[in-house]
Amino acid sequence: MPASPPRRQGPLPEDCAVFHCRGCWAVLGDSLQLCGQEPPGLSVLICFKVTSDVTWEDSLLVGLEGSLLGCAYYLLSCQSCGLAVGFILYSSGSDLAYLRGLFCFFKDSIICYFLQNQMIIEASKVNFPAVTLKERMHKIKEKLVDFNGRVELVMRKLEKLEQNNYVTEWQNSSTAPDDLLSGDARVNAN
C-alpha cells in the first residue's frame, strides 16, 4: 500500500493570496513567498520568489530621494504590461540591509486575490502577518536535520544490504570441496 502524500505545511488557504499586477492582472507572486516585515517608510511586500512575469534589467538605479535615498537597486517590472512593480535592493544602509537580494513589490502596484473567500483587495489595504527570515530559516533547518536523519538511515540500510550481498556472492563463488588443493581449507562465515 503506497504511503499517503505528506501534508502541506504553511498558511491555511484563507490566509493565501495571489499577487497580481495592477496594470494587467498578470500573476507576479503569492503570499506563500512572503519573507520579511515591511520596513518603516516603504510600502512593500517582501518575497523570496516571484513568477516569470516579473522582470528586471541588468542596470542599477540609485535612489535620489525618499526611503531608498542612496540605495542601489534593480527595478522590477511586469513582463506583460511594463508597469514598475517593485525593486531588488543591491546595496543600502544597515537599516535596509536585510532586504538585499529579495523581491520587494510596491503595494500600490499590486492587487491581492484571496483564495479562500475569493476577494480582491488592493495590497496597500492588506496587512499580512509578520514573517521573518529567521523563522523561515529555523523551519528550513529543522527540515534539513530531519532529511539528514532519513538519509543517514537509508545509507546504513544500503551498507547493510551491500554487506549481505557481498557475503552471499562470496559464499556462492567459493570453490567446491573437490576443487580444493590439498593444502587449502574452506571457511564458511555464517
C-alpha positions as CSV (number, residue, x, y, z in Angstrom):
1,M,0.0,0.0,0.0
2,P,1.6,3.3,-1.0
3,A,2.2,5.9,1.7
4,S,-0.2,8.9,1.7
5,P,1.3,12.1,0.4
6,P,2.8,14.4,3.1
7,R,0.5,17.1,4.4
8,R,1.5,20.5,3.2
9,Q,2.6,22.8,6.0
10,G,2.2,26.6,5.9
11,P,-0.5,29.1,5.9
12,L,-4.1,27.9,5.8
13,P,-6.0,28.6,2.5
14,E,-7.8,31.6,3.9
15,D,-4.5,33.3,4.5
16,C,-3.2,32.7,1.0
17,A,-3.3,35.4,-1.6
18,V,-2.1,35.7,-5.2
19,F,-0.3,38.9,-6.1
20,H,-1.4,40.4,-9.4
21,C,-0.1,43.4,-11.4
22,R,-2.4,46.4,-11.0
23,G,-1.9,47.2,-14.7
24,C,-2.8,43.9,-16.5
25,W,-3.6,41.3,-13.8
26,A,-0.6,39.1,-14.6
27,V,0.3,36.8,-11.6
28,L,3.5,38.1,-10.1
29,G,3.8,36.1,-6.8
30,D,1.9,34.9,-3.8
31,S,1.7,35.2,-0.1
32,L,3.5,31.9,0.5
33,Q,6.7,33.6,-0.7
34,L,6.5,36.5,1.9
35,C,9.6,36.5,3.9
36,G,10.0,39.8,5.8
37,Q,8.4,42.7,7.6
38,E,7.6,45.9,5.8
39,P,10.2,48.5,6.8
40,P,9.1,51.9,8.1
41,G,8.6,54.3,5.2
42,L,8.3,51.7,2.5
43,S,5.0,50.2,1.5
44,V,6.2,46.9,0.1
45,L,5.6,43.2,0.1
46,I,8.9,41.3,0.6
47,C,9.1,38.0,-1.2
48,F,11.9,35.5,-1.8
49,K,10.4,34.1,-5.1
50,V,8.3,35.6,-7.9
51,T,6.8,34.3,-11.1
52,S,8.5,34.5,-14.6
53,D,6.2,37.5,-15.3
54,V,8.5,39.7,-13.2
55,T,11.5,41.0,-15.0
56,W,14.4,43.3,-14.2
57,E,17.2,44.8,-16.2
58,D,20.9,44.5,-15.5
59,S,21.4,48.2,-14.9
60,L,21.3,49.5,-11.4
61,L,19.3,52.6,-10.3
62,V,20.2,54.8,-7.4
63,G,17.6,56.3,-5.1
64,L,17.8,60.1,-5.0
65,E,15.0,60.7,-2.5
66,G,12.7,59.0,-0.1
67,S,13.3,55.7,1.7
68,L,15.6,54.5,-1.0
69,L,17.9,57.5,-0.8
70,G,21.4,56.4,-1.6
71,C,20.4,52.8,-2.2
72,A,21.3,50.9,-5.4
73,Y,18.6,48.6,-6.8
74,Y,17.2,46.8,-9.8
75,L,13.7,48.0,-10.9
76,L,11.2,45.1,-11.1
77,S,8.7,45.3,-14.0
78,C,5.7,43.4,-15.1
79,Q,6.7,41.5,-18.3
80,S,3.2,41.8,-19.7
81,C,2.5,45.5,-19.4
82,G,5.8,47.0,-18.4
83,L,4.5,48.6,-15.1
84,A,7.1,49.2,-12.5
85,V,6.1,46.8,-9.7
86,G,9.0,46.9,-7.2
87,F,12.7,46.5,-6.8
88,I,15.5,44.2,-5.7
89,L,17.8,46.1,-3.3
90,Y,21.5,45.7,-4.3
91,S,23.2,48.0,-1.7
92,S,21.8,50.1,1.2
93,G,22.5,51.3,4.6
94,S,22.3,48.9,7.6
95,D,18.6,49.8,8.2
96,L,17.6,48.1,4.9
97,A,20.4,45.6,4.6
98,Y,18.0,42.6,5.3
99,L,16.2,43.4,2.1
100,R,19.2,42.9,-0.2
101,G,18.6,40.3,-2.9
102,L,14.9,40.0,-2.0
103,F,11.9,40.9,-4.3
104,C,10.1,44.0,-2.9
105,F,6.7,44.7,-4.6
106,F,5.3,48.2,-4.3
107,K,2.0,47.7,-2.6
108,D,0.5,50.4,-4.8
109,S,1.3,48.3,-7.9
110,I,-0.2,45.1,-6.6
111,I,-3.7,43.7,-6.3
112,C,-4.3,40.7,-4.0
113,Y,-6.7,37.9,-4.7
114,F,-7.5,35.9,-1.6
115,L,-8.2,32.3,-2.4
116,Q,-10.5,31.2,0.4
117,N,-13.1,34.0,0.1
118,Q,-12.3,34.9,-3.5
119,M,-11.9,38.6,-2.6
120,I,-9.9,41.1,-4.5
121,I,-8.2,43.8,-2.3
122,E,-5.5,46.4,-3.0
123,A,-2.2,45.3,-1.4
124,S,-1.9,48.7,0.2
125,K,-5.0,47.9,2.3
126,V,-3.8,44.5,3.5
127,N,-1.6,43.7,6.5
128,F,-0.1,40.3,6.2
129,P,1.2,38.6,9.3
130,A,4.8,39.3,10.0
131,V,7.2,36.7,8.7
132,T,10.9,36.9,9.3
133,L,13.7,35.2,7.5
134,K,14.9,33.9,10.9
135,E,11.6,32.0,11.4
136,R,11.8,30.6,7.8
137,M,15.5,29.6,8.3
138,H,14.7,27.9,11.6
139,K,11.9,25.8,9.8
140,I,14.3,25.0,6.9
141,K,17.0,24.0,9.4
142,E,14.5,21.6,11.1
143,K,13.6,20.1,7.8
144,L,17.2,19.7,6.8
145,V,18.1,18.0,10.1
146,D,15.1,15.6,9.6
147,F,16.1,15.0,6.0
148,N,19.7,14.3,7.0
149,G,18.5,11.7,9.6
150,R,16.5,10.0,6.9
151,V,19.5,10.0,4.5
152,E,21.7,8.5,7.2
153,L,19.2,5.8,7.9
154,V,18.9,4.9,4.2
155,M,22.7,4.9,3.9
156,R,23.0,2.4,6.9
157,K,20.4,0.2,5.3
158,L,22.2,0.4,2.0
159,E,25.5,-0.5,3.6
160,K,23.9,-3.5,5.3
161,L,22.4,-4.7,2.1
162,E,25.7,-4.3,0.3
163,Q,27.5,-6.2,3.0
164,N,24.9,-9.0,2.9
165,N,25.1,-9.1,-0.9
166,Y,28.9,-9.3,-0.7
167,V,28.7,-12.3,1.8
168,T,26.2,-14.0,-0.4
169,E,28.3,-13.6,-3.5
170,W,31.4,-14.8,-1.7
171,Q,29.6,-17.9,-0.4
172,N,28.2,-18.6,-3.9
173,S,31.6,-18.1,-5.6
174,S,33.6,-20.3,-3.1
175,T,35.1,-23.4,-4.8
176,A,33.6,-26.8,-4.3
177,P,35.4,-29.1,-1.8
178,D,36.5,-31.3,-4.7
179,D,38.3,-28.4,-6.3
180,L,40.4,-27.5,-3.3
181,L,44.1,-28.3,-3.4
182,S,45.5,-30.5,-0.7
183,G,46.9,-27.5,1.3
184,D,43.8,-25.3,1.2
185,A,40.8,-25.2,3.5
186,R,37.3,-23.8,3.0
187,V,35.9,-21.4,5.6
188,N,32.2,-20.5,5.8
189,A,31.3,-17.3,7.6
190,N,27.7,-17.9,8.7
